[in-house]
Amino acid sequence: MGLVKAVVGSVVGTLSDSWKDYFVCDSLDNNTLMVRGTKKGYSGSDEVITNGSGIVVNEGQCALVTEEGNILEVAAEPGNYTFDSSISPSIFDGGIAGLKEVFADALERFTHGGDVSKTQRVYYVNTKEIMGNMYGTATPIPFRVVDNNIGLDVDVAVRCNGEYTFRIVNPLTFYQKVAGNKAARFDKEEILSIMKAEMMDQLNPAFAKISQLGIRYSELPSHTAELKEVLAAQLNPKWVEQRGIEFVNIAINSVTIPEEDEKKIRDLQLAAVNKDANMANATIVTATADAMRDAANNPAGAGVGFMNVNMAQNTASGLMQNQAGGYCPFCGKPLPAGARFCPTCGKELPQ
């Protein structure tokens, strides 16, 4: 009974697969990188592509025809294609000779238990730009803040988040080295973790190159073109060769630094500005004007308010005198020339 069942199964299976079918793929969404094609037409084995079957390729897709996991044909442009090199001949081709080939194929199936010795599949690779891949810095990234106008050169700890995009530019490499002979589909979640880790590794040197342009950390969201160029140069040689994937673009949603780093930058900028005598005078004038305005509105009385004005003037005067010795702006004691700390109160002096 087993032999009869095997013979009947092989003949029925061969006749079923000999009808011309066609393979299609529904629209590939943003999460699907590769999917196995759907066979339409007369019922037959999903592992056989009948000679003369059609393969439909839509925009943003690349069709790969495989045999035993190896790529036989590639269709990278939209259109309807006819497969003419199948392991299963069609009864509609070749008349009597074609019918003989069908039964010869049935004999081969019989020797393999009623099944084909080789399998063929159609895979569709998504070649559109894949959007919405989020990233964020788990740990702060050093960013060098450089301002040659005031001699500022300091490292701060930057945190940022946003999203990046990529595209499959070599479907053959992607299939051979990443997706393999998948039974159904390959989603981007299967590869996103390693790609994100590699991109985050490159953010540090990318930020270092961007900072050399004199760009402040707060201006990074408006300079994504420069960041994209640097990241593409660092990532694409490896990604294209190993995965057939190309880094396309990056967007930055926000950039933040710790409050202490922000204060440090402000203090350094103020100190650098006040090294210039004219700018120091301007600081005194502004501080005095602000103090006088506050004195006039002081609920404790104008006398108390103008005492604060005198304190502001003395502090500003001490700031200028400190550049040539002068007096400490904190305790009012004399200072040696070029001192960084007051020898009396021990406080650090504005430079």
C-alpha positions in Angstrom: 0.0 0.0 0.0 2.9 2.3 0.8 4.3 2.0 -2.7 1.0 2.6 -4.4 0.4 5.6 -2.2 3.8 7.0 -3.2 3.2 6.4 -6.9 -0.2 8.0 -6.8 1.1 10.9 -4.8 4.0 11.6 -7.1 1.8 11.6 -10.3 -0.9 13.8 -8.7 1.7 16.1 -7.3 3.5 16.5 -10.6 0.3 17.3 -12.5 -0.7 19.8 -9.9 2.7 21.6 -10.1 2.8 21.5 -13.9 0.1 24.2 -14.2 1.5 27.7 -14.8 1.2 29.8 -11.6 2.4 33.2 -10.6 4.1 34.6 -7.5 3.1 37.9 -5.9 4.0 39.9 -2.8 1.7 42.3 -0.9 3.0 45.7 -0.1 6.0 45.4 2.2 5.5 47.5 5.4 8.2 49.4 7.2 9.0 46.5 9.5 9.4 43.8 6.9 12.8 43.5 5.2 12.2 40.2 3.3 9.2 37.9 2.8 8.6 34.7 0.9 6.4 35.2 -2.2 2.8 33.9 -2.3 2.0 31.4 -5.0 -1.3 32.0 -6.8 -3.1 29.9 -9.4 -3.8 26.1 -9.5 -3.1 24.4 -6.2 0.4 22.9 -6.1 3.5 22.6 -4.1 4.9 25.9 -2.7 8.4 24.5 -3.2 8.1 24.2 -7.0 8.1 26.9 -9.6 6.5 25.6 -12.8 8.2 26.5 -16.1 6.4 29.5 -17.5 5.1 30.7 -14.2 4.9 34.5 -13.6 6.7 36.5 -11.0 5.2 40.0 -10.3 7.6 42.7 -8.9 6.2 46.0 -7.5 7.9 49.3 -6.7 10.3 49.1 -3.8 10.8 45.3 -4.2 13.5 43.0 -5.5 12.5 39.4 -6.3 15.0 36.6 -5.6 14.5 33.1 -7.1 16.3 30.4 -5.1 17.0 26.8 -5.5 18.1 24.8 -2.4 18.9 28.1 -0.8 21.1 29.4 -3.7 20.1 32.4 -5.7 19.2 31.6 -9.4 17.5 34.7 -10.7 17.1 38.3 -9.6 14.5 40.9 -10.6 15.2 44.3 -9.2 12.9 46.4 -11.4 9.1 46.6 -11.3 7.3 44.4 -13.8 5.9 41.0 -14.7 8.5 38.3 -15.3 8.2 34.7 -16.7 10.3 32.0 -15.2 11.6 29.6 -17.9 14.1 27.4 -16.1 12.0 25.4 -13.7 12.8 22.0 -12.2 9.1 21.2 -13.0 8.1 21.4 -16.7 4.6 22.5 -17.7 2.2 20.2 -19.6 1.3 23.3 -21.7 4.7 23.4 -23.3 6.1 21.0 -25.9 3.1 18.9 -26.7 3.7 15.1 -26.4 7.4 15.7 -25.7 6.4 18.0 -22.8 4.0 15.4 -21.5 6.9 12.8 -21.5 9.0 15.3 -19.4 6.1 15.6 -16.9 6.1 11.8 -16.3 9.8 11.7 -16.2 9.6 14.2 -13.4 7.0 12.0 -11.7 9.5 9.1 -11.8 12.1 11.3 -10.1 9.6 12.2 -7.4 8.8 8.5 -6.9 12.4 7.8 -6.2 12.3 10.5 -3.5 9.1 9.2 -1.8 6.7 11.2 -4.0 8.5 14.6 -3.4 10.9 16.7 -5.5 14.6 16.4 -4.9 15.1 20.1 -5.1 13.1 23.1 -3.8 12.6 26.5 -5.3 11.3 29.6 -3.7 10.7 33.3 -4.5 11.7 35.9 -1.9 10.9 39.6 -2.0 13.3 42.0 -0.5 12.2 45.5 0.7 14.3 48.1 -1.1 12.5 51.1 0.3 14.0 53.5 2.9 13.3 52.0 6.3 12.0 54.7 8.6 11.4 55.2 12.4 14.4 53.4 13.9 14.8 55.0 17.3 18.1 55.6 19.1 19.2 57.2 22.4 22.4 57.6 24.4 22.3 55.2 27.3 25.4 56.9 28.7 26.6 60.5 28.0 28.9 61.1 25.0 31.8 63.5 25.3 31.4 66.6 23.2 34.1 69.2 22.8 32.9 72.8 22.9 35.4 75.0 21.1 35.1 78.8 20.7 38.3 80.3 19.3 37.0 83.8 19.7 37.2 83.7 23.5 39.7 80.8 23.8 37.1 78.3 25.1 38.0 74.6 24.8 36.1 72.3 27.2 34.5 68.8 27.1 30.9 68.3 28.2 28.7 65.2 28.6 26.0 65.1 25.9 22.8 63.1 25.8 20.7 62.9 22.7 18.0 60.9 21.0 16.3 60.7 17.7 15.8 58.3 14.8 17.8 57.1 11.7 16.9 55.4 8.4 18.6 52.8 6.3 18.0 51.0 3.0 18.9 47.5 1.5 21.1 48.4 -1.5 22.4 44.9 -2.2 19.6 42.3 -1.9 21.9 39.4 -2.8 24.3 40.2 0.1 21.4 40.8 2.5 20.0 37.3 1.6 23.3 35.5 1.7 24.7 37.0 4.8 21.8 38.1 6.9 18.3 36.7 6.1 19.3 33.3 4.8 16.7 30.7 3.6 13.9 32.0 5.8 10.7 30.0 5.8 8.4 33.0 5.9 9.7 36.5 6.6 12.6 38.5 8.1 11.6 41.5 10.2 13.9 44.5 11.0 13.7 43.8 14.7 16.0 40.8 14.1 18.8 43.1 13.1 18.1 46.5 14.7 19.8 45.9 18.0 23.3 45.2 16.4 22.9 48.1 14.0 21.9 50.5 16.7 24.9 49.4 18.9 27.3 49.9 16.0 25.8 53.4 15.2 26.1 54.5 18.8 29.7 53.4 18.8 30.3 55.8 15.9 28.5 58.7 17.5 31.5 59.6 19.7 34.0 60.1 16.9 31.3 61.7 14.8 30.6 64.3 17.4 34.3 64.9 17.8 34.6 65.7 14.1 31.5 67.9 14.3 32.8 69.9 17.3 36.0 70.7 15.3 33.7 72.9 13.1 33.0 75.1 16.1 29.4 73.9 16.4 27.9 74.1 19.9 26.1 71.1 21.3 22.8 73.0 21.3 23.1 73.6 17.5 23.5 69.9 16.7 19.8 69.4 15.6 20.4 72.0 12.8 23.6 70.3 11.6 22.3 66.8 10.9 23.7 67.0 7.3 27.2 67.1 8.6 26.5 64.4 11.1 24.9 62.2 8.4 28.0 62.6 6.2 30.3 61.6 9.0 28.2 58.6 10.1 27.8 57.4 6.5 31.5 57.5 5.9 32.1 55.4 9.1 29.2 52.9 8.9 28.6 52.2 5.2 31.8 50.4 4.3 31.0 47.8 6.9 27.2 47.7 6.6 27.2 47.4 2.8 29.9 44.7 2.7 28.5 42.6 5.5 24.8 43.1 5.2 24.0 44.9 1.9 22.5 47.7 4.0 23.3 51.4 3.6 22.9 54.1 6.3 20.8 56.9 4.8 19.9 59.6 7.3 19.7 60.7 10.9 17.5 63.1 12.9 18.2 64.5 16.3 15.2 65.2 18.5 16.9 66.8 21.5 20.4 67.4 22.9 21.0 68.0 26.6 24.0 68.3 29.0 24.1 68.2 32.8 23.4 71.5 34.6 26.9 71.7 36.1 28.4 71.5 32.6 26.1 74.3 31.4 27.1 76.5 34.4 30.8 75.7 33.7 30.5 76.9 30.1 28.7 80.1 31.2 31.4 80.9 33.8 34.2 80.3 31.4 32.5 82.5 28.8 32.0 85.3 31.3 35.6 85.1 32.6 36.9 85.2 29.0 34.8 88.2 28.2 35.8 90.2 31.2 39.5 89.8 30.3 38.8 92.6 27.9 38.8 96.0 29.7 36.0 97.4 27.6 33.8 94.4 28.1 34.6 94.5 31.9 33.4 98.2 31.9 30.3 97.2 30.1 29.7 94.5 32.7 30.0 97.1 35.5 27.6 99.5 33.8 25.1 96.8 33.3 25.4 95.5 36.8 25.1 99.0 38.3 22.0 99.8 36.2 20.3 96.6 37.2 21.2 97.3 40.9 19.8 100.9 40.7 16.6 99.7 39.1 16.2 97.0 41.8 17.0 99.6 44.5 14.2 101.9 43.4 11.8 98.9 43.7 13.2 97.5 46.9 10.4 97.1 49.4 12.9 97.5 52.3 13.6 101.0 51.3 15.8 102.9 48.8 18.6 103.1 51.4 19.0 99.4 51.6 18.7 99.2 47.8 21.5 101.6 47.2 23.7 99.8 49.7 23.4 96.9 47.2 24.4 99.2 44.4 27.6 100.1 46.2 28.3 96.4 46.8 27.8 95.7 43.1 30.2 98.6 42.2 32.8 97.4 44.7 32.6 93.8 43.3 32.9 95.0 39.7 35.7 97.3 40.7 37.5 94.5 42.4 37.1 92.4 39.3 39.0 95.0 37.2 41.6 95.7 39.9 42.3 92.0 40.2 43.8 92.0 36.7 46.7 94.2 38.0 46.6 93.1 41.6 44.0 95.3 43.3 41.5 94.0 45.8 39.5 90.9 46.4 35.9 91.4 45.2 34.7 89.1 48.0 36.5 90.4 51.1 38.1 93.6 49.9 41.6 92.7 50.9 44.6 93.6 48.7 45.6 91.0 46.1 49.0 90.2 44.6 49.2 90.7 40.8 48.0 87.7 38.8 46.5 85.9 41.8 44.0 83.2 41.1 42.8 82.8 44.7 42.5 85.4 47.4 45.2 84.8 50.1 42.8 86.2 52.7 39.5 84.5 52.1 40.7 81.7 49.8 38.0 82.2 47.2 38.7 81.7 43.5 39.0 85.0 41.7 37.3 85.9 38.4 39.9 85.8 35.7 
